[in-house]
Amino acid sequence: MSESSQVGRVLGGRYRLIAPIGIGASGQVYLADDTRLQRQVAVKVLHRVLADDEVFLRRFRAEAQMAAGLHHPHIVTVHDWGEDEVPYIVTEYLAGGSLRAMLDEARTLTPSQALLVGLGAAQALEYAHKRGVVQRDIKPANLLFDGDANVRIADFGLAKALAEASATEPSGSMLGTVRYASPEQARGRSIGPASDVYSLGLVLIEAVTGSLPFDADTPIGTLMARVDARVALDPAVLGSLREPLERATCPDPAHRIDAGTLHRMLLQAAEGMSRPAPLPLAGAVRFDPSTTVPVDPTLIGAGVGGDGGRYGARPGGRRRRWRAIVGIAVLLAAIGAGTVFALQSAEVATRGVPSAEGMTVAEFRAAVGDFWQLEEHFDRLDDSVPGTILRTDPPAGTTLEEGTLLSYFVSEGNALRTVPTNLLGLPLADAEAFLKGADLELGVVGHRYDEAAAVDVVIEVQEARVQVERDTPVNLVVSDGPAPRVVPDDLVGKSLEDATAQLALLGLGVTSTEAYDSEIEKGDVVSHEPPAGTEVARDSVIAIVVSKGPEPVVIPNLAGRSATDATSVLENVGLCVSGVRGPPTTPVIGTDPPAGTTVDYGTCVDIVTSTR
C-alpha cells in the first residue's frame, strides 16, 4: 500500500493518519490525530509482511510494553501500540526532526554541538541499560529532537522484535543498521549494552567529521572492517571528544566503557569547550495537499519517534510557525469557510499543571480534580518517599487543555542498583569496595573451604536479584582455603613408595630420613611427624623415618669365658653361634670373625676354645 493511500485511515478506531513524515527499514511514520485525546501524535505503521509473522507479533507486543514503561527526558515516549491489519506503534510527536536529517542538511556539527547530543543520548542509554533494556539500533535516524533541541532516542525494543521476525526486511534496509553495528554484532555474538555505546560513538564521530568510520560499499565489508580494529580519531578535529569516543569504540566490549562512564567523560570534555551554537534542527516538512488530510492548525508543531524522516514544524521562530499555520489555514479554506470558522471559533479551557513533587496521590488528585485525564506510572528516585509523586508529564507549569492526558509518576523508592557481577575471585576487601561503589553494603560474610581459591577470596555471591535498592546488604561467601588433611594412621610398616603415594593423594608432601630398627624391615616406615590423626594444611610436608634394618654389631671379646657363656653373650647382641672349634669344656680363646669386628645383625660366629 502506498504512503498516500494510507492517509485518512483511522487505526484502532482512534488514530487518524494525516501525512507521511518518514520512512525506514521497519515501516512508515505518519503525523496523526489522536481523536480521543485531541492531540497530535506520530504513528509508525510497520510493514504489512510483518502482520502474518506470529513470532514477530509476540515479540512486538512484549517489546512495545517494555518501551512504554521507559520514562526519561531523552527517550521518545510510547503512548500506545496495536494491530489493525498491520502492527503500529504510537509515540509523542517531536518537532526538531532527526540527527540524520540534520547531518544531511548541515553536513557536520561542531565538537561542542555533538557533545550536547552525546550527553543526552548517553543519559538515556544509562537509564535503559540499568533496567535491562538494550536499544540495539543506535543510528542518526533514531536520534530525534524536540522544539528546544533536546535529543531523544526512538525505537527501543523494535530492533529486537524485528531480529526475531521470519519475514525479510525490505531490500537495502540492512545496510542502514550494519553501518553502525558493533564488532560483536559483526561476529554474530550476543548484543548487550556495550553495543549501544559503540554505535553511539560512531554516530558522534560521523556528526563531527562528516564520515562514518569503516563505511564500506557492502554490508559485509562494513562489518568485517571494524572487527578487532580501533577507530582512527584525529584530535585536531575532535578535540577533547577524542578520548571518550576512543573509549566508547574500543573493539573489545569487555574493555569498552559503559553509558554512564561515557556521560561522565563527556561532561569532563565539556570543561575545555566553548559554548555551542544552537543545533541546526532540520525538522520542517512541507505538507503536500495530495498526501495530507485537513488538521487543526493549532495542533501542529511537534515531531516523531521514528525512522528519521524530516517532519514537524521547524523550530526557528514565530515567523516560520506562522507560515505553517497560514499554509494549513489556506488548505482548510479549500474545504469550506464554515469548517475554518468552526475551528477558529472553538475555545478550549486551559490550565497550568501544578507542581506535584512530594504530594501523595490522593493530594494530587484532589488538587487537579477531573480537569485532565490522569494516568498513573511508577518510577524510582534516590531519597524519594515511596508513594509520593516525583514529577508529571508534561512538567509543572505547562499549560494544558481540559481533558488532555496528564501523566504522573509515583515513587517506588530509591533507584535500583545493579549488583556487581565481577566479585567472584576478588579479595574480600576489593569486593567490599566494589559494593560501596555500587551504593550497596557488605552483608554477612560466610566461610567455606575451597580447593581452588586462596583464603579470603570471594567464592559465592548470595544475592539472586540482578538489581536491588540502594544500601542493600549483599551476603558473600569467602574461601578458607583448602580443607585441612588428617595424617593417616596406617603409614608405619608400609614401604616408603606406598606411603608417599598415599600422602600425595591427600595433597601432602614427604621428606624422609633413615634409621636403624631391629623390628621394621629395611625400606619400610618406622615413624613420621606429625603423628597419625593430626590435622595439617594441604601441601604440608610429612617427615618420614625409614628403616635401614637392625644396627650392625661389634663382636665382643669372649676370651676366658666358657663356650656356654660365650654363646649366650653372642646371642644377646643379635649374633648366632655357628659352632665351637676346640674342646667344648676348655676356655674360649677367640672367635671367628675375631673380637672387635663389626658385622651385620644376625651374623653367625665360630667360638674358638683352647686345645690344652
Steps between C-alpha positions, in 0.01 A plus 500: 500500500641841405566781746221720371243218500541469877426869559159547658492149641407465868698236691356334806189715466702790636809611305422685177799509264559851366823494301807279445798650680771236486586156370755245608589133512219400732211707370342833413451785751197726483386816668165407655215635712413320822126554465432388856740736679502771231875512459761452232700175507738311275392154383747251358320252277718193461539312174200288405716188461547501878127474568503125430814424699378361834852482643551869424157600632558330834836669537359833372231503771750418773756756382234771452383442857860527618564819300184660638641452848810711427457853629799723445539851358733367229287202390205537261180432692290207376127575546337193347538208261273255323417302189247614240576280199859615559692551825544862605651693789402847621755745642524862593541733203824702506579814306871502438543209261780246515876523523508328161304784342714755685824348371360470148434874503777641720754230410689519833467625856764669709651289780306698760173449309568127469581491871150633579348219295727242662425611855125453459532173309747355753266591786213325324707187439623491860137520620388222264800273561448514877152364432631219285391658171731519196399723207696289244470748209666830592538709183445866400146421380406387851632813674215754491455853633216696653443866430756600762772285337490237775606163362287188547566140400225318309412138419591329826408134466407512133837378376482198730152413374610534138803281567266211581272557202499227238410751233776668301537875532469713188797496266775735602384540860775285642779741414355780712532289813828333404671836455480559876530139622755406765784248445318242714197535273732441204615177665141388556539510877237607752418869512520684831522855634856533370369473142281808551801696631712400199228606254451834677876558477489447122201735470679781686818451294298526179319809633830686543715363218231456236606142429424169666798283604527165318223588254541262204306438180338180625344400834751218542789734422371748756465232766835334447692826480440574868569155648801535731572845354525824695342815363755755380414827674658835414536718813533805279141441382338350808685694770415380851239261357778273378563313827136419591422395141816289485391322817143463373613336174747252649461184286497274807167543684660378823728806500246748362361765736133484596244772433536655846876531463458646151266762643748593774790519253297724270427730794873520569568569132251787510719693743749582225243592234341826406123544517338324203296677238132394480452167328397540133170313539364367172145417594272684253275298275331674215148361498380381161120524457508179296634301796335678794161535655377814676624551854440756769777757444517574870625145563792496254848531638630185656705226315560118540678200610585309195717427205638843449283674251484878511176601651325729744522877519857627469593669826649830416272780593148628492523600133553142379226358720267773380574407137412137574174597669407734217579230243279248673226757545504555122469126454206492740342790315478281192276264693259769604484824689257349747758244617767766545261719694403212726862413575603859561204577721529191720629589842647237730560563872863480608683487830860487617630169636568544873821396672427154639841393628472352847121477498318176572281369220188592695624856554587539131170363374312724740700799374434445128153348518365367172625785281752271326509132418746358752730204438710345777852366452769383738870580516787511746712791620764515772391657828137513393216389728318193363144581406566870432498661157835558331396700194233547238507473122459768371697667783371754749426838347392361162165631378269212409155491349213349694470126445864464391698202629717588801733229624637497852779282634484346845816407691573138577803603704868538422630425153609140463869416498650223294676236709859480371563186298878497536533424871594133468873450537558838665655541844233587754629856543480564125151351479383726781642802313309398186177473701558844650556639152164358393327661804458159663618361834701196595266261677571178688832341407490120505799269482554175316797285411587516132769299328553757222477836677739674733399606848255798518422492127130527407361168375123570511264800479183416692273744318283361219356836396670695223390836640430601859431820689779729611685395818371141474741263683641236267606177671824340383680173562879507511749218483677362804741337262525125447351274770752369757636147459526232770828304517409131435544243779625215280829631366736314739618174346421605144770544242619854442353490146154394619495756780607778261224413252236489775600845629515647149133410450427715803702792362785447743873482432769276649855535625684189625794400717636156589559335835593154625214296632511141604123449464408683174628359179751699304325752267177517701363790707614498861329825612384844376442854617236635553352183647187320376171686552654848486322764282737677263459745214496380141850494351655438843809276506499184711844396638536123469768280664586194290658187646855408401451169678670396828812683610839318433662315793863509625614150596586508873822364655403161646848377602505299826127430493353158470352402167153507658543855637647618170202362312256690727691825456504473121129420480414790731666750261315356200756256366478129460759230578584282205717261701781446755845427373692310770396316812167633632621484859812708462507881526429716199807653345333687207230521232479489125457779393720630780392730783461866401375420149176681395252264337135512398238416753437121494843408370615152618833478689727202575626469862861387534606318824837399638636162400693459825 
